[in-house]
Amino acid sequence: MTLDPVAVALKFGFIAVLYLFLLWMARSALKDLRSTGGAGTAADGRGGPPAYEDATGMHVASSGLGGDGDQGAPRLRVETAAGLRDGVAYDLSDGAVLGRGDQSDIQLEDSFASTSHARLQPQGDVVVLEDLGSTNGTYLNGEPLRGPQPLHVGDRIRIGDSEFTFER
């Protein structure tokens, strides 16, 4: 029985490509884990709610600009969104879930939005934006959202083709 050199070369080539693919997948997974590492842990490394390191400093600095200290109710204003009127503001005092699903508080008619895409949740005087594992991601001020982030007046949120502005 003789081995065809072309067949042997193709077999080894296939195995090499398979291993390169597996290495690429492992590298990608590790990179994602490192970029979101600590999203579910406190600053001291123990479990518990995540620490929002920039929330206190930035929020306190921006709250001093209000004058009387009354910030008003947090709102999400529609800039552009299919199925929603531009300029409409949604009250976020009790939080809200954005998505295509019937259970969403703010329903999006956007094919790029997941059923439950993102959550806006008040935590004290801060409103936190969190992606709920959506397929296409949530963008805050043009950058992909990496873990829960506190919102500041004027922040722009994009989900698919829908855009919103956070205000008080």
C-alpha positions as CSV (number, residue, x, y, z in Angstrom):
1,M,0.0,0.0,0.0
2,T,1.5,3.3,-1.1
3,L,0.6,6.7,0.4
4,D,-0.2,9.4,-2.0
5,P,2.0,12.4,-1.0
6,V,-0.7,14.9,-2.0
7,A,-3.3,13.2,0.3
8,V,-0.9,13.2,3.2
9,A,0.0,16.9,2.7
10,L,-3.7,17.8,2.6
11,K,-4.4,15.8,5.8
12,F,-1.5,17.6,7.6
13,G,-2.6,20.9,6.2
14,F,-6.2,20.4,7.4
15,I,-4.9,19.5,10.9
16,A,-2.7,22.6,11.0
17,V,-5.6,24.9,10.0
18,L,-7.8,23.2,12.6
19,Y,-5.2,23.8,15.4
20,L,-4.7,27.4,14.2
21,F,-8.4,28.0,14.4
22,L,-8.6,26.5,17.9
23,L,-5.7,28.7,19.1
24,W,-7.3,31.8,17.6
25,M,-10.6,31.0,19.4
26,A,-8.8,30.4,22.7
27,R,-6.9,33.7,22.3
28,S,-10.1,35.6,21.5
29,A,-11.9,34.1,24.5
30,L,-9.0,35.0,26.8
31,K,-8.9,38.5,25.4
32,D,-12.6,38.9,26.1
33,L,-12.2,37.5,29.6
34,R,-9.4,40.0,30.4
35,S,-11.3,43.0,29.0
36,T,-14.4,42.2,31.2
37,G,-12.5,40.8,34.2
38,G,-13.8,42.2,37.4
39,A,-17.1,43.2,36.0
40,G,-18.9,41.1,38.6
41,T,-16.5,41.6,41.5
42,A,-16.1,44.4,44.0
43,A,-12.9,46.6,44.0
44,D,-11.4,44.4,46.7
45,G,-11.7,41.2,44.6
46,R,-14.6,39.7,46.6
47,G,-18.0,39.0,45.1
48,G,-20.8,41.5,45.2
49,P,-21.8,44.5,43.1
50,P,-19.3,45.9,40.7
51,A,-17.3,49.0,41.7
52,Y,-17.9,52.0,39.5
53,E,-14.6,53.8,40.0
54,D,-15.4,56.8,37.9
55,A,-19.0,57.2,39.0
56,T,-18.3,59.1,42.3
57,G,-15.8,61.6,41.0
58,M,-17.5,62.4,37.7
59,H,-21.0,62.5,39.1
60,V,-20.0,64.7,42.0
61,A,-18.2,67.1,39.7
62,S,-21.2,67.3,37.3
63,S,-23.8,67.7,40.1
64,G,-22.1,70.9,41.3
65,L,-23.0,72.5,38.0
66,G,-26.8,72.4,38.8
67,G,-26.7,75.3,41.3
68,D,-29.4,74.3,43.8
69,G,-28.3,70.6,43.9
70,D,-31.7,69.4,42.7
71,Q,-30.9,67.2,39.7
72,G,-34.4,66.3,38.6
73,A,-35.6,63.0,37.3
74,P,-33.4,61.1,35.0
75,R,-34.8,60.8,31.4
76,L,-33.8,59.1,28.2
77,R,-34.6,61.2,25.2
78,V,-35.2,59.6,21.8
79,E,-32.9,61.1,19.1
80,T,-33.7,58.6,16.3
81,A,-35.5,55.2,16.7
82,A,-37.8,53.3,14.4
83,G,-41.3,53.1,16.0
84,L,-40.6,55.8,18.5
85,R,-41.2,59.6,18.1
86,D,-38.1,61.7,18.0
87,G,-37.7,64.0,21.0
88,V,-39.9,61.9,23.4
89,A,-38.4,61.5,26.8
90,Y,-38.8,58.4,29.0
91,D,-38.7,58.7,32.8
92,L,-35.9,56.5,34.3
93,S,-36.7,56.9,38.0
94,D,-37.7,53.3,38.3
95,G,-35.2,52.1,35.6
96,A,-36.1,50.6,32.2
97,V,-35.2,47.8,29.9
98,L,-34.7,48.5,26.2
99,G,-35.3,45.9,23.6
100,R,-37.6,44.4,20.9
101,G,-39.5,42.1,23.3
102,D,-43.0,42.6,24.7
103,Q,-41.6,42.7,28.2
104,S,-39.3,45.7,27.5
105,D,-40.2,49.0,29.0
106,I,-39.0,50.9,25.9
107,Q,-39.8,48.7,22.9
108,L,-37.5,49.2,19.9
109,E,-38.6,48.3,16.3
110,D,-34.9,47.7,15.4
111,S,-33.8,44.5,13.8
112,F,-30.3,45.0,15.4
113,A,-31.8,45.1,18.9
114,S,-32.1,42.0,21.0
115,T,-35.3,41.0,22.9
116,S,-33.9,42.4,26.1
117,H,-31.0,44.5,24.9
118,A,-29.9,46.9,27.7
119,R,-31.0,48.0,31.2
120,L,-30.9,51.5,32.7
121,Q,-31.0,51.2,36.5
122,P,-30.8,53.9,39.1
123,Q,-28.4,53.3,41.9
124,G,-28.7,56.2,44.3
125,D,-28.2,59.4,42.3
126,V,-26.4,57.6,39.5
127,V,-28.1,55.8,36.6
128,V,-26.1,52.8,35.4
129,L,-26.3,51.5,31.8
130,E,-25.8,47.7,31.3
131,D,-25.8,45.5,28.2
132,L,-27.9,42.4,28.8
133,G,-25.8,40.1,26.7
134,S,-27.1,41.4,23.4
135,T,-25.9,40.1,20.1
136,N,-24.9,43.4,18.5
137,G,-23.8,45.3,21.6
138,T,-24.6,48.6,23.2
139,Y,-22.6,51.8,22.5
140,L,-22.0,54.6,24.9
141,N,-20.7,57.8,23.4
142,G,-19.6,55.9,20.3
143,E,-17.7,53.3,22.2
144,P,-18.8,49.7,22.8
145,L,-20.1,49.2,26.3
146,R,-17.7,47.1,28.4
147,G,-19.6,46.2,31.6
148,P,-22.0,48.4,33.5
149,Q,-21.2,52.2,33.2
150,P,-22.6,55.2,35.1
151,L,-24.4,57.8,32.9
152,H,-23.8,61.5,32.9
153,V,-25.9,64.2,31.4
154,G,-25.5,64.4,27.6
155,D,-24.2,60.8,27.2
156,R,-25.4,59.2,24.0
157,I,-26.6,55.6,23.9
158,R,-26.8,53.7,20.6
159,I,-28.6,50.3,20.1
160,G,-28.5,49.2,16.5
161,D,-29.9,52.2,14.5
162,S,-31.6,53.7,17.5
163,E,-30.0,56.6,19.4
164,F,-30.9,58.2,22.7
165,T,-29.5,61.0,25.0
166,F,-29.4,60.8,28.8
167,E,-30.6,63.9,30.6
168,R,-32.0,65.2,33.9
